[in-house]
Structure formats: C-alpha cells, structure tokens
C-alpha cells in the first residue's frame, strides 16, 4: 500500500469520526488505567459494567486499597482472569501511592513497571489520558492493518513500528481509536462488512465479503 492511499484512508476515518476516543468509561487517568488493566481478554462492555459499580466506591488508589482484593473481586468477578487482575490492581495501587504520590505517571517506563501493565496498556494510557501520539496495537488493529495491507506485520510489535513509521503526525494521536473502532464494528474477524465499509475501495484485502 502506498502512502497516498494510507493518507486517504486516515482522512476518511477522521471525516467520519473527528474526535474518537476509547469506549471504556472513566473519569480520571487512574480510572482509565484500571479499566485498561481489566480489559485484557475482556470486552469494553463487560469492563464498563463492572466499573460502573467499582469506581463510585474506589475511584482512587487509596480507596481501592481500602476496598481490598476481595472487595475488588466482588465487583469484577464477571470479567475473565478476575483473580489475578484484582491482585495486580492492589499491587499497582500500592506502587502509585508509594512512588508516584497517588498519581498515574506520565512516563512509559514507570507505567510498564506496574503489575499487569505492558506496552499496549501503557500506550493506551499515554494516548488517551495524556494525549501522546502513541499507537496501541490490539487484536483488532493487528487484524485491520494486516487485512487491509495498511501496516502489515508478523506480530503486534512489528505492526506498531510500521504504524509509527507510516502514519503522519497529524493523524497519530487518533489513529489507534479509528483503527480499533473500524476493526470492532466493520472489519470484524469472521466476516468483514466490506459492503458497508467507508474505505472499501482503498483496502487491498483480496477476499472482500459483500453478502
């Protein structure tokens, strides 16, 4: 795929959704961090359902610690891997209080040092909470980038590096959100909705589905 086509794709996505954001519900960088931690191998819908009761009673690191592991589990037990996620939340809250004055650090290394936080989670927090031009690659974005030939790569790290290389600066802050929403609702895994895709004529997928 050439660069002119990539820019055309991004321009259409921007025109359709000028101010994209995450579908996770949060009211602070801390709540966003916890929501992203919970979203691993879970849907945003299930996370939002859990945090709708969790955040009103534990919206800060100190309140989350006071709630305790078992208290957290009572709110998130409908989410996969809830036991380990609850333990990671407790450990993360302790580190935030002991090392970062209870605040979510605007620093990649500090974020990735938190239990359960990898590069993808750090990218989401830096982008969505702090406006960094990072691009977090999840399964949706990996699929879209490879299927369309926008930024193909053998793994998520390769796709991220390709995106950083080919996405112009003016699109970089919002690119993650456009691609994940496109993968979630249009370029879906089993049967892509090519007939209703706004970038169908620019996509280089050879096995398009119109039925």
C-alpha positions as CSV (number, residue, x, y, z in Angstrom):
1,X,0.0,0.0,0.0
2,X,1.4,3.4,-0.9
3,X,1.4,6.4,1.3
4,X,-1.2,8.4,-0.7
5,X,-3.7,5.6,-0.1
6,X,-2.9,5.5,3.6
7,X,-3.5,9.2,3.9
8,X,-6.8,8.9,2.1
9,X,-7.9,6.1,4.5
10,X,-7.0,8.2,7.5
11,X,-8.6,11.3,6.1
12,X,-11.9,9.4,5.6
13,X,-11.8,7.9,9.1
14,X,-11.2,11.4,10.5
15,X,-14.0,12.9,8.5
16,X,-16.4,10.2,9.7
17,X,-15.2,10.5,13.4
18,X,-13.3,13.7,14.1
19,X,-12.9,13.2,17.8
20,X,-12.6,9.5,18.5
21,X,-11.9,8.1,22.0
22,X,-12.0,4.9,23.9
23,X,-15.3,3.2,24.7
24,X,-14.1,2.4,28.2
25,X,-15.8,4.7,30.7
26,X,-13.5,6.6,33.1
27,X,-13.3,9.8,35.0
28,X,-9.6,10.2,35.6
29,X,-6.2,8.8,34.5
30,X,-6.4,6.3,37.4
31,X,-9.8,5.0,36.4
32,X,-8.6,4.7,32.8
33,X,-5.6,2.7,33.9
34,X,-7.7,0.3,36.0
35,X,-10.2,0.0,33.1
36,X,-7.5,-0.9,30.6
37,X,-6.0,-3.4,33.1
38,X,-9.4,-5.1,33.4
39,X,-9.9,-5.1,29.6
40,X,-7.3,-7.7,28.9
41,X,-9.2,-10.7,27.3
42,X,-12.5,-9.0,28.1
43,X,-14.8,-6.7,26.2
44,X,-15.2,-3.0,26.9
45,X,-18.9,-3.6,27.6
46,X,-18.1,-6.1,30.4
47,X,-15.5,-3.8,31.8
48,X,-17.9,-0.8,31.8
49,X,-20.5,-2.9,33.6
50,X,-18.0,-3.8,36.3
51,X,-16.5,-0.4,36.8
52,X,-20.0,1.2,37.0
53,X,-20.2,-0.2,40.5
54,X,-16.4,-0.3,41.3
55,X,-15.4,3.3,40.5
56,X,-18.1,5.0,42.7
57,X,-16.7,3.3,45.8
58,X,-13.0,3.1,44.8
59,X,-12.0,5.8,42.3
60,X,-8.6,6.5,43.8
61,X,-5.6,4.3,44.7
62,X,-6.2,4.7,48.4
63,X,-9.9,3.9,48.1
64,X,-9.1,0.8,46.0
65,X,-6.6,-0.4,48.7
66,X,-9.2,0.2,51.4
67,X,-11.7,-1.9,49.4
68,X,-9.2,-4.7,49.3
69,X,-8.7,-7.6,47.0
70,X,-11.8,-9.5,47.9
71,X,-13.9,-6.3,47.7
72,X,-12.5,-5.6,44.2
73,X,-13.3,-9.2,43.1
74,X,-16.9,-8.7,44.2
75,X,-17.2,-6.0,41.5
76,X,-15.2,-7.6,38.7
77,X,-16.0,-11.3,39.1
78,X,-17.9,-11.3,35.8
79,X,-14.6,-10.5,34.0
80,X,-12.1,-13.1,32.9
81,X,-9.0,-13.6,35.0
82,X,-10.6,-11.5,37.7
83,X,-8.4,-13.1,40.5
84,X,-5.1,-12.1,39.0
85,X,-6.5,-8.7,37.9
86,X,-7.6,-7.9,41.4
87,X,-4.2,-8.8,42.8
88,X,-2.5,-6.7,40.1
89,X,-4.8,-3.7,40.9
90,X,-3.8,-3.9,44.6
91,X,-0.1,-4.1,43.8
92,X,-0.4,-1.2,41.3
93,X,-2.2,1.0,43.8
94,X,0.5,0.4,46.4
95,X,3.2,1.5,43.9
96,X,1.2,4.5,42.8
97,X,0.9,5.7,46.4
98,X,4.5,4.8,47.5
99,X,6.3,6.0,44.4
100,X,4.1,8.4,42.5
101,X,2.1,10.4,45.1
102,X,-1.0,8.5,44.2
103,X,-0.9,9.7,40.6
104,X,-0.7,7.8,37.3
105,X,2.8,8.6,36.0
106,X,3.1,10.2,32.5
107,X,6.1,8.1,31.8
108,X,6.3,4.9,29.7
109,X,8.9,3.1,31.9
110,X,7.1,3.9,35.1
111,X,3.8,2.7,33.6
112,X,5.3,-0.6,32.3
113,X,6.8,-1.2,35.7
114,X,3.3,-1.5,37.2
115,X,1.9,-5.1,37.7
116,X,-0.2,-6.2,34.7
117,X,0.8,-3.2,32.6
118,X,2.5,-4.0,29.3
119,X,3.4,-1.8,26.3
120,X,-0.2,-1.9,24.9
121,X,-1.7,-0.7,28.2
122,X,1.0,2.0,28.6
123,X,0.3,3.2,25.1
124,X,-3.4,3.5,25.7
125,X,-2.9,5.4,28.9
126,X,-0.3,7.8,27.4
127,X,-2.5,8.4,24.4
128,X,-5.9,8.7,26.0
129,X,-5.1,10.2,29.3
130,X,-2.2,12.4,28.3
131,X,-2.5,13.0,24.6
132,X,0.7,11.3,23.5
133,X,0.9,10.2,19.8
134,X,1.2,6.6,20.7
135,X,-0.5,3.7,18.9
136,X,-1.5,0.7,20.9
137,X,-1.9,-2.4,18.8
138,X,-4.5,-4.9,20.0
139,X,-6.1,-7.8,18.1
140,X,-8.5,-5.6,16.2
141,X,-5.8,-3.2,15.0
142,X,-3.5,-6.1,14.2
143,X,-6.2,-7.7,12.0
144,X,-7.1,-4.4,10.2
145,X,-3.5,-3.5,9.5
146,X,-2.7,-6.9,8.0
147,X,-6.0,-7.5,6.2
148,X,-6.1,-4.1,4.5
149,X,-2.3,-4.0,4.0
150,X,-2.2,-0.6,5.7
151,X,0.6,-1.7,8.0
152,X,1.3,-5.4,7.8
153,X,3.5,-7.1,10.4
154,X,4.1,-10.6,11.8
155,X,3.2,-9.5,15.4
156,X,1.8,-6.6,17.3
157,X,5.3,-5.1,17.8
158,X,6.0,-5.1,14.1
159,X,2.6,-3.6,13.3
160,X,3.2,-0.8,15.9
161,X,6.6,0.0,14.5
162,X,5.2,0.1,10.9
163,X,2.3,2.4,12.0
164,X,4.7,4.8,13.7
165,X,6.7,4.9,10.5
166,X,3.8,5.4,8.1
167,X,1.2,7.4,10.0
168,X,1.7,11.2,9.5
169,X,1.9,13.2,12.7
170,X,-1.4,14.9,12.2
171,X,-3.2,11.6,12.4
172,X,-1.1,9.8,15.1
173,X,-3.0,10.8,18.3
174,X,-6.3,9.5,16.9
175,X,-5.1,6.6,14.7
176,X,-5.4,4.0,17.5
177,X,-9.1,4.8,18.1
178,X,-10.0,4.9,14.4
179,X,-8.4,1.5,13.7
180,X,-9.8,-0.2,16.8
181,X,-13.3,1.0,16.1
182,X,-13.0,0.0,12.5
183,X,-11.9,-3.5,13.5
184,X,-14.6,-3.8,16.2
185,X,-17.6,-2.8,14.0
186,X,-16.7,-3.1,10.3
187,X,-13.6,-5.1,9.6
188,X,-14.7,-7.8,12.0
189,X,-12.8,-11.1,12.3
190,X,-15.1,-13.8,10.9
191,X,-17.0,-11.9,8.2
192,X,-15.8,-8.3,7.4
193,X,-18.6,-5.9,6.4
194,X,-16.9,-4.8,3.2
195,X,-20.2,-3.7,1.6
196,X,-20.7,-1.0,4.3
197,X,-17.0,-0.1,4.7
198,X,-16.1,3.5,4.0
199,X,-12.6,2.6,2.9
200,X,-13.5,-0.4,0.9
201,X,-12.2,1.0,-2.4
202,X,-8.9,1.8,-0.8
203,X,-8.5,-1.5,1.1
204,X,-6.1,-4.1,-0.5
205,X,-7.8,-7.2,1.0
206,X,-8.2,-9.7,-1.8
207,X,-11.2,-11.7,-0.4
208,X,-13.7,-9.0,0.2
209,X,-17.2,-10.0,1.5
210,X,-20.3,-8.3,0.2
211,X,-23.1,-10.7,1.2
